Amino acid sequence: MKDNKKSNSIRILLIIVFAIIFVCCCVYIGFYLYNSSRAETEYTTISTSAQTTTQGALADNPVDFESLQAQNDEIYAWIKIDDTDVDYPIVQSKNDDNFYLNHSAMDKSWLASGAIYTQGCNSIDFSDPITLVYGHNGYKETMFTTLHKFEDADFFNSHEYFYIYLPGRKLTYQVISAFKYDDRHIMNSFNFADTNDLKTFQNTVTNPTSALKNVRTDLDTEINENSKIVVLSTCITNQKSNRYLVCGVLVKDEQTN
């Protein structure tokens, strides 16, 4: 009798444990799908509301910054990479460097997929020698998830440039490299006002040691102390201590309508 009672108790306990695990899994999956859906909706809303057409002697600027900044005055730029889903505003919080890690660019509401953002250590005119732009990976194809397309050599070789728009300006960056890096805070780990630190990081960008890398050696411009490099940083699935970086150097700065 005691053995039967013990077996029944163990059986009931296991059922309860499995039920709890099942409920937790359902909640997690539901939470992920909800946030992924919100991220995709935000992407569609942003892409639809931000586009306008301008033509003339100056370069085209497809972004209606006036409308975007009426919704959020912390939107200051827009990034676009052809044949990816990277087509987003860039924001920078005036008060909290990590605010947009989990808040919407459009209305500052809580959003697990966050926004594409920079931190206060970088200027908002892309004049710094190194600018870090952050975005999440893993919410379906949103934010910086499709940066991982640059892991494919053919894609890397056929997609040389990405574009950043500001009010009145179009910045064209040539992709130097895409590679796995550690999770250090780059802007806090180097003093880019120091020539040696800057050169050290530039050497990392032009000649990364990672086994997961693609590098472009035939560049339109020389990398030197006057170069303006933008580093796009995102996570790598199931690798919390690593980041995936796509690095580009400014090769053209055009005025726009």
KOLLUM-758363 format. One record per residue (C-alpha): x, y negated, z negated; residue in three letters. Coordinates in steps of 0.5 Angstrom, whole numbers, padded with zeros to 4 digits, always signed. Each point is the difference from the previous one (the first is absolute). Example, Ala and Ser with C-alpha at 12.3 -4.5 7.8 and 13.67 -1.06 7.14 Angstrom:
BEGIN
+0025+0009-0016ALA
+0002-0007+0002SER
This chain:
BEGIN
+0000+0000+0000MET
+0006-0005-0002LYS
+0003+0002+0007ASP
-0006-0002+0004ASN
-0001-0006-0004LYS
+0007-0002+0001LYS
-0001+0002+0008SER
-0006-0004+0000ASN
+0003-0006-0003SER
+0006+0000+0004ILE
-0005+0000+0006ARG
-0004-0005-0002ILE
+0006-0005-0001LEU
+0003+0002+0007LEU
-0007-0002+0003ILE
+0000-0007-0004ILE
+0008-0001+0002VAL
-0002+0002+0007PHE
-0006-0005+0000ALA
+0004-0005-0002ILE
+0005+0000+0005ILE
-0005+0001+0005PHE
-0004-0006-0002VAL
+0007-0004-0001CYS
+0002+0002+0007CYS
-0007-0002+0003CYS
+0001-0007-0003VAL
+0007-0001+0002TYR
-0002+0002+0007ILE
-0006-0005+0000GLY
+0004-0005-0003PHE
+0005+0001+0006TYR
-0005+0000+0005LEU
-0004-0006-0003TYR
+0007-0004+0000ASN
+0002+0002+0007SER
-0007-0002+0003SER
+0001-0007-0003ARG
+0007-0001+0003ALA
-0003+0002+0007GLU
-0006-0004-0001THR
+0005-0006-0002GLU
+0004+0001+0006TYR
-0005+0000+0005THR
-0003-0006-0004THR
+0007-0004+0000ILE
+0001+0002+0007SER
-0006-0002+0003THR
-0001-0007-0004SER
+0008-0002+0001ALA
+0000+0000+0008GLN
-0001-0005+0004THR
+0003-0002+0007THR
+0005-0006+0002THR
+0004-0001+0006GLN
+0004-0005+0003GLY
+0008-0002+0001ALA
+0001+0002-0008LEU
+0000+0007-0002ALA
-0007+0003-0001ASP
-0002+0001-0008ASN
-0006+0005+0000PRO
-0001-0002-0008VAL
-0005-0005-0002ASP
+0004-0002-0007PHE
-0005-0005-0001GLU
-0006+0005-0001SER
+0004+0005-0004LEU
+0003-0005-0005GLN
-0007-0003-0001ALA
-0001+0007-0003GLN
+0006+0001-0003ASN
+0006-0006-0001ASP
+0005+0005-0001GLU
+0000+0003+0007ILE
+0006-0003+0003TYR
+0002+0004+0006ALA
-0002+0006+0004TRP
+0004+0006+0002ILE
-0002+0005+0007LYS
+0004+0006+0002ILE
-0002+0003+0007ASP
-0003+0007+0000ASP
-0001+0000-0008THR
-0005-0002-0004ASP
+0004-0006-0003VAL
-0004-0006+0002ASP
-0001-0004-0007TYR
+0001-0006-0004PRO
+0005-0001-0004ILE
-0001-0003-0007VAL
+0004-0002-0006GLN
-0003-0002-0007SER
+0002-0006-0003LYS
+0000+0003-0007ASN
+0001+0008+0000ASP
+0005+0003+0005ASP
-0004+0007-0001ASN
-0007-0003+0001PHE
-0001+0002+0007TYR
+0003+0007-0002LEU
-0008+0002-0001ASN
-0004-0006+0002HIS
-0003-0002+0007SER
+0003-0006+0004ALA
-0007-0002+0002MET
-0003-0002-0006ASP
+0005+0003-0006LYS
-0005+0005-0002SER
+0003+0006-0003TRP
+0002+0005+0005LEU
+0004+0006-0001ALA
+0004+0000+0007SER
+0002-0007-0001GLY
+0002-0005+0005ALA
+0006-0002+0004ILE
+0004-0004-0004TYR
+0007-0004-0002THR
+0002-0002-0007GLN
+0002-0007-0003GLY
+0008+0002+0001CYS
-0002-0001+0007ASN
-0002-0007+0004SER
-0006+0000+0004ILE
+0004-0002+0006ASP
+0004+0006+0001PHE
+0006-0005+0000SER
+0004+0005-0005ASP
+0005+0005+0002PRO
-0004+0006-0002ILE
-0007+0000-0001THR
-0004+0006-0003LEU
-0007+0001+0002VAL
-0004+0006-0004TYR
-0006+0004+0002GLY
-0003+0006-0002HIS
+0001+0007+0003ASN
-0005+0006+0000GLY
-0007-0004+0000TYR
-0002+0004+0007LYS
+0004-0004+0006GLU
-0001-0007-0004THR
+0005-0005-0003MET
+0007+0002+0002PHE
-0002+0008+0000THR
+0002+0000+0008THR
+0007-0003-0001LEU
+0002+0007-0001HIS
-0001+0001+0008LYS
+0007-0003+0000PHE
+0002+0006-0003GLU
-0001+0003+0007ASP
+0006-0002+0005ALA
-0004-0001+0006ASP
-0004-0004-0003PHE
+0005-0004-0003PHE
+0004-0001+0006ASN
-0006-0002+0004SER
-0003-0005-0005HIS
+0006-0005-0001GLU
-0004-0006-0003TYR
-0005-0002-0005PHE
-0003-0007-0001TYR
-0002-0005-0005ILE
-0004-0006+0001TYR
-0001-0006-0005LEU
-0004-0006+0002PRO
+0004-0003+0006GLY
+0005+0005+0000ARG
+0001+0007+0003LYS
+0006+0004-0002LEU
+0003+0006+0004THR
+0004+0005-0004TYR
+0004+0005+0003GLN
+0000+0007-0004VAL
+0007+0002-0002ILE
-0001+0006-0004SER
-0005+0004-0003ALA
+0002+0005-0006PHE
-0001+0003-0007LYS
+0002-0004-0006TYR
+0000+0000-0007ASP
-0005-0004-0004ASP
+0004-0005-0003ARG
-0003-0007+0000HIS
+0005-0003+0006ILE
-0001-0007-0002MET
+0002+0001-0007ASN
+0006+0005+0002SER
+0003-0005+0004PHE
+0002-0008+0000ASN
-0001-0001+0007PHE
+0003-0007-0001ALA
+0006+0003-0001ASP
+0004+0002+0006THR
+0002+0007-0002ASN
-0006+0002-0002ASP
-0004-0002+0006LEU
+0006+0003+0004LYS
-0001+0007-0004THR
-0008+0000+0001PHE
+0001-0002+0008GLN
+0005+0006+0001ASN
-0005+0004-0004THR
-0006-0002+0005VAL
+0005+0001+0006THR
+0003+0006-0002ASN
-0004+0004-0005PRO
+0002+0006-0003THR
-0006+0004-0001SER
-0002+0006+0004ALA
-0006-0002+0002LEU
+0001-0006+0004LYS
+0000-0004+0007ASN
+0005-0005+0002VAL
+0000-0005+0006ARG
+0007-0002+0002THR
-0001-0004+0006ASP
-0003-0006-0003LEU
-0002-0007+0003ASP
+0004-0004-0005THR
+0006+0001-0005GLU
-0001+0001-0007ILE
+0003-0005-0004ASN
+0000-0004-0006GLU
-0006-0005+0004ASN
-0004+0006+0001SER
-0007+0001-0002LYS
-0002+0007-0002ILE
-0007+0002-0002VAL
-0001+0007-0003VAL
-0006+0003+0000LEU
-0001+0005-0006SER
-0005+0006-0002THR
+0000+0006-0004CYS
+0001+0007+0003ILE
-0005+0005-0002THR
+0002+0005-0006ASN
+0007-0004-0001GLN
-0001-0005-0005LYS
+0007-0002-0001SER
+0001-0002+0008ASN
-0003-0005+0004ARG
+0000+0000+0008TYR
+0003-0007+0003LEU
-0001-0002+0007VAL
+0005-0006+0001CYS
-0001-0006+0005GLY
+0005-0006+0002VAL
-0003-0006+0003LEU
+0001-0001+0007VAL
-0005-0005+0002LYS
-0003-0006-0004ASP
-0005-0003+0005GLU
-0005-0006-0001GLN
-0008+0002+0001THR
-0006-0004+0001ASN
